[in-house]
Amino acid sequence: MAGRFVIVGYLDCLHMLYTVTATLFCSVNRCKRSLAEISVKAVLAVADLERKDVNLDLIKVEGKVGGKLEDTELIYGILVDKEMSHPQMPKQIEDAKIAILTCPFEPPKPKTKHKVDIDTVEKFQTLRKQEQQYFDNMVQKCKGVGATLVICQWGFDDEANHLLMHRNLPAVRWVGGVELELIAIATGGRIVPRFEELTPEKLGKAGLVREKAFGTTKDRMLYVEHCANSRAVTIFIRGGNKMMIEETKRSIHDALCVARNLIRNNSIVYGGGSSEISCSISVEAAADRYPGVEQYAIRAFADALDSVPMSLAENSGLQPIETLSAVKSQQIKENNPYCGIDCNDAGTNDMREQNVFETLIGKQQQILLATQVVKMILKIDDVISPSDF
């Protein structure tokens, strides 16, 4: 009764993905097509089509104030909101071999309390040489395995930074744990917790690592591109203010979820409340086959389905009851289950003509969750309030 949906093949799925995600961008309507295509390409880049699943954790959404919304881009790699640790380090590295470290560039600290008295210049020079030797050993370990770039989760002091620059080993510090994991996935590298465990096999590989400045500001970001494993991508959003960027992030997240649902199950239902109205009509017809009190519950379920198109009409500034009655009557008379609420004022109630549709898996989940909530509420025997004590 509620099974009026369309199944499409994967050859037609790409165009459908573009169309269905384009309808999600309301506040960013000006760029909805380009943003929809970016979202679809990002999902297809990380999708496992054999298992029909998408891990959205592999898609990083980053935003930066400045520029236009049209400057939003999809990066087949990872974008890190960091810069080279020293301004004289190279800004572009080709065929980079990346050492991904969670250990800091600093001498080990004893776990017990200790005190070192330095009362002469000679002792200070000795301590300084030992620290410098320790830094040199760490740098040589990185260079010895062939690393041309070090990305470190922790920071390092100016002396270590100075040595890294003079030893021609570019480095990036204070990179977050989530970003380290994405870099490791994209580059095919391994996260190394100790210098002793660093080997050539654990290095990540990227075709290009570059530092890019934005406009006249001092904001710089690091691009890790042309990675060995492109199954980690970044959507980089630009906008005039933070509110616009946050709204675009929410819209893109919705689009990514829709595209993921279509990968999992490429069946669709038409939107605008048409599917709920069609289901309501079918449920009401099914209620006549139950002579007992069960039909009252079935008719109540049909009334609940009508609340969705009624809310759509109300939020669109239309008369909810009148609009719903007209559309339901049109579905019954014309036997057209695709008639819905004309929220866009396009002049037609046929959602096929407006290209308004939703994923079947999303619609099923909505009805299922709503039904489960009602069942949980009905299981409540009593409510205990603080005044009862």
C-alpha positions in Angstrom: 0.0 0.0 0.0 2.9 2.3 0.7 5.1 0.7 -1.8 4.7 3.2 -4.7 8.4 3.9 -5.4 10.7 3.9 -8.3 13.9 1.8 -8.7 16.6 3.3 -10.9 19.8 1.8 -12.2 23.3 3.0 -11.3 23.7 4.5 -14.8 20.9 6.9 -14.1 21.9 7.3 -10.4 24.5 10.0 -10.9 22.0 12.5 -12.5 19.5 11.7 -9.8 22.1 12.3 -7.1 22.8 15.8 -8.5 19.1 16.6 -8.7 18.1 15.3 -5.2 20.9 17.0 -3.4 20.4 20.3 -5.3 17.0 20.6 -3.6 18.5 20.7 -0.1 20.3 24.1 -0.5 17.8 26.8 0.5 19.9 29.5 2.1 22.7 28.8 -0.4 20.3 28.5 -3.3 22.5 30.6 -5.5 25.2 27.8 -5.7 23.0 24.8 -5.0 23.9 23.0 -8.2 27.7 23.3 -7.8 27.5 22.4 -4.1 25.3 19.4 -4.9 27.8 18.2 -7.5 30.7 18.6 -5.0 28.7 16.6 -2.4 28.0 13.8 -4.8 31.6 13.6 -6.1 32.8 13.5 -2.5 30.5 10.6 -1.7 31.4 8.7 -4.8 35.1 9.1 -4.0 34.8 7.3 -0.7 31.9 5.0 -1.4 32.3 1.2 -1.3 30.0 0.3 -4.2 30.5 -3.4 -3.7 29.2 -3.3 -0.1 26.9 -0.4 -1.0 28.0 1.7 2.0 29.7 5.1 2.6 31.8 6.1 5.5 31.2 9.8 5.9 34.0 10.1 8.4 36.3 10.0 5.4 34.9 13.2 4.1 36.2 16.2 6.0 34.2 19.5 5.7 36.4 22.5 6.4 35.4 26.2 6.2 37.3 29.5 6.1 35.9 33.0 6.2 36.8 34.9 3.1 36.1 34.6 -0.6 32.9 33.8 -2.3 30.6 30.7 -1.9 31.5 29.9 -5.5 35.1 29.3 -4.4 34.1 26.2 -2.5 36.1 23.3 -3.8 36.5 19.5 -3.5 40.0 18.4 -2.6 41.0 14.8 -3.3 43.1 14.7 -0.2 43.3 16.4 3.2 43.2 20.1 4.0 44.9 21.0 7.3 44.4 24.4 9.0 48.1 24.6 9.7 51.2 25.9 8.1 54.9 25.0 8.0 56.4 25.3 11.4 59.2 27.7 10.1 58.6 30.5 7.6 61.7 29.6 5.6 60.7 26.0 5.1 59.6 25.1 1.5 56.0 25.9 0.7 55.6 23.1 -1.8 56.8 19.5 -1.7 56.4 17.1 -4.6 56.3 13.4 -4.2 56.3 13.8 -0.5 57.1 11.0 1.9 55.4 11.9 5.1 56.3 10.7 8.6 53.1 10.9 10.8 54.2 11.2 14.4 52.4 11.3 17.8 55.7 11.7 19.6 57.1 15.2 20.3 60.5 16.6 19.2 61.9 17.0 22.7 64.1 15.2 25.1 62.4 12.6 27.3 61.1 13.8 30.7 61.7 11.7 33.8 58.5 10.5 35.5 60.0 11.3 38.9 60.6 14.7 40.4 64.1 15.9 39.8 66.2 19.1 39.9 69.2 20.1 37.8 71.5 22.8 39.1 73.4 24.7 36.4 75.8 27.1 38.0 78.5 27.3 35.4 78.7 28.2 31.7 80.4 24.8 31.0 77.4 22.9 32.4 75.0 24.9 30.4 77.0 24.3 27.2 77.1 20.6 28.0 73.4 20.4 28.5 72.7 22.4 25.4 74.9 20.1 23.3 73.2 17.0 24.7 69.8 18.4 23.8 71.0 19.4 20.3 72.4 15.9 19.8 69.1 14.5 20.9 67.3 16.6 18.3 69.8 15.7 15.6 69.3 12.0 16.3 65.5 12.4 15.9 65.9 14.4 12.7 68.4 11.8 11.3 66.0 9.0 12.1 63.3 10.7 10.0 65.6 11.5 7.2 67.2 8.0 7.4 64.0 6.3 6.5 63.4 8.7 3.6 60.9 11.2 5.0 60.7 14.5 3.3 58.0 15.9 5.5 57.1 15.4 9.2 53.6 16.0 10.5 53.6 15.9 14.3 50.6 15.8 16.7 52.6 17.7 19.3 54.7 20.9 19.2 58.4 21.4 19.5 60.4 24.4 20.7 62.2 27.0 18.6 65.5 25.2 18.8 64.1 22.0 17.4 62.3 24.0 14.8 65.5 25.8 13.8 67.3 22.5 13.5 64.6 21.1 11.3 64.9 24.0 9.0 68.7 23.8 8.8 68.5 20.0 8.2 66.1 20.6 5.3 63.3 18.6 6.9 60.0 20.5 6.6 57.6 20.0 9.5 54.1 20.8 10.6 53.2 20.8 14.3 50.1 20.7 16.5 48.0 18.7 14.0 44.8 17.2 15.6 44.3 13.5 16.1 41.4 13.3 13.7 43.3 15.0 11.0 46.3 12.7 11.6 44.0 9.7 11.0 42.6 11.2 7.8 46.1 12.0 6.6 47.2 8.4 7.4 44.2 7.0 5.5 44.7 9.3 2.5 48.4 8.8 2.2 48.5 5.1 3.1 50.9 5.8 6.0 50.9 4.7 9.6 50.8 6.8 12.7 54.1 6.3 14.6 54.1 6.7 18.4 57.9 6.4 18.8 60.9 7.3 16.7 62.3 3.8 17.2 59.3 2.4 15.3 59.7 4.6 12.3 60.4 2.6 9.1 60.1 3.4 5.3 57.0 1.2 5.1 55.1 3.4 7.5 55.6 6.6 5.5 52.7 8.1 3.8 52.9 9.2 0.2 51.4 12.3 -1.5 52.0 13.6 -4.9 51.9 17.2 -3.7 51.9 19.0 -0.4 51.6 22.7 -0.6 50.9 25.7 1.6 48.4 28.2 0.3 47.7 31.7 1.5 44.3 33.3 1.1 44.0 36.9 -0.2 45.8 39.6 1.7 45.3 37.9 5.1 47.9 35.9 6.9 45.7 32.8 6.9 47.6 29.8 5.5 46.5 26.2 5.1 48.2 23.0 4.1 47.0 21.0 1.1 47.9 17.3 1.0 46.9 16.2 -2.5 47.4 13.4 -5.1 47.5 10.9 -2.3 48.3 7.2 -2.7 44.8 6.4 -1.4 42.2 9.0 -2.5 39.5 7.5 -0.3 39.7 10.5 2.0 38.6 13.9 0.6 38.0 17.4 1.9 35.2 19.9 1.0 36.6 23.4 1.6 33.9 26.0 2.0 34.4 29.7 1.5 32.0 32.4 2.5 31.7 36.0 3.5 31.0 35.3 7.2 30.9 32.5 9.7 27.2 32.2 9.7 27.1 31.5 6.0 29.8 28.9 6.3 28.0 27.1 9.1 24.8 27.1 7.2 26.6 25.7 4.1 28.1 23.0 6.3 24.7 21.9 7.5 23.3 21.9 3.9 26.3 19.9 2.7 26.0 17.4 5.5 22.3 16.9 4.6 23.3 16.4 0.9 26.0 13.9 1.9 23.5 11.9 3.9 21.0 11.8 1.0 23.7 10.7 -1.4 24.9 8.0 1.0 21.3 6.7 1.3 21.0 6.5 -2.4 24.2 4.4 -2.5 22.8 2.1 0.1 19.4 1.8 -1.6 18.8 3.6 -4.9 15.0 3.6 -4.5 13.1 6.9 -4.2 9.7 8.2 -3.3 8.3 11.5 -4.5 8.3 14.4 -1.9 6.1 17.3 -1.1 4.1 15.0 1.2 2.8 13.0 -1.8 4.1 9.7 -0.4 2.5 10.3 3.0 -0.8 11.2 1.4 -0.7 8.1 -0.8 0.1 6.0 2.3 -2.7 7.6 4.3 -5.2 6.8 1.6 -4.0 3.2 1.4 -4.1 2.8 5.2 -7.6 4.2 5.4 -8.7 1.7 2.7 -7.1 -1.1 4.6 -8.9 -0.1 7.8 -12.2 -1.2 6.3 -11.1 -4.8 6.2 -10.8 -4.9 10.0 -14.3 -5.1 11.7 -13.0 -4.8 15.2 -11.6 -2.0 17.3 -8.3 -2.4 15.4 -9.6 -0.2 12.7 -9.6 2.8 15.0 -5.8 2.4 15.5 -5.3 2.0 11.8 -7.3 5.1 11.0 -5.3 7.0 13.7 -2.1 6.0 11.9 -3.6 7.3 8.7 -4.4 10.6 10.4 -0.8 10.8 11.7 0.6 10.4 8.2 -1.5 13.4 7.1 0.3 15.6 9.7 3.4 15.7 7.5 1.9 17.3 4.3 -0.3 19.5 6.6 2.9 20.8 8.3 4.4 21.4 4.9 1.4 23.4 3.8 1.4 25.4 7.0 5.1 26.2 6.8 4.7 27.3 3.2 2.1 29.9 4.2 -0.8 27.9 2.8 -4.2 26.9 4.4 -3.2 23.5 5.8 -6.6 21.7 6.0 -7.9 23.1 2.7 -4.7 22.4 0.8 -4.4 18.9 2.2 -8.0 18.1 1.4 -7.6 19.4 -2.2 -4.4 17.3 -2.8 -5.9 14.2 -1.3 -9.0 14.5 -3.4 -6.8 15.0 -6.5 -4.9 11.9 -5.8 -8.1 9.8 -5.4 -9.8 11.3 -8.5 -6.9 11.3 -10.9 -5.3 8.1 -9.4 -2.1 10.1 -9.3 0.0 9.2 -6.2 2.6 11.9 -7.1 0.4 14.9 -6.2 1.9 16.8 -3.2 2.0 20.2 -1.7 3.2 22.9 -4.1 5.6 24.5 -1.6 7.7 26.2 -4.4 4.7 27.8 -6.0 5.6 26.1 -9.3 2.0 26.0 -10.5 1.7 22.2 -10.4 1.1 19.7 -7.6 2.8 16.8 -9.5 6.1 16.2 -7.8 7.5 14.4 -10.8 7.3 17.5 -12.9 8.9 19.5 -10.1 11.7 16.8 -9.6 11.0 16.7 -5.9 11.8 13.3 -4.4 13.4 11.7 -1.4 15.2 8.5 -0.7 13.1 5.5 0.2 15.4 4.4 3.0 15.2 7.9 4.6 11.4 7.9 4.4 11.2 4.4 5.9 13.5 5.4 8.7 11.3 8.5 9.5 8.1 6.5 9.8 9.8 3.7 11.7 11.4 6.0 14.3 8.1 7.9 14.8 6.2 4.6 15.3 8.8 3.4 17.8 8.5 6.6 19.8 4.7 6.2 20.0 5.1 2.6 21.1 7.5 3.6 23.9 5.1 6.3 25.1 2.2 3.8 25.1 4.2 1.5 27.4 4.4 4.2 30.1 2.2 3.2 33.0 2.7 6.2 35.1 4.7 9.4 35.4 6.5 10.1 38.7 7.0 13.8 39.3 9.1 15.3 42.2 5.9 16.4 44.0 5.0 12.8 44.5 7.9 12.2 46.9 
